Amino acid sequence: MAKEKKGFGLFKRVGKYFRECFAEIKKIVWPTPKAAFKNMGVVLLSMLIIGLFVFGLDTLFGKLLGLIMDIAA
């Protein structure tokens, strides 16, 4: 009989877990479309700046390596 009670306890815990999940989902405050587009602009601008920085470093290090290889040869 004790095992049957544990089985029902498992279903109760799973049910409670999903009820709590849905309750938390209801608390989410979604951004307005205007705020979402503004945030997207910030992300795209950040990606562009970081990409240009990495491109500059790659070009610089490539040229330095080319100079070192020409001197060593």
Residue pairs with C-beta under 8 A, 6 or more apart in sequence:
31 39
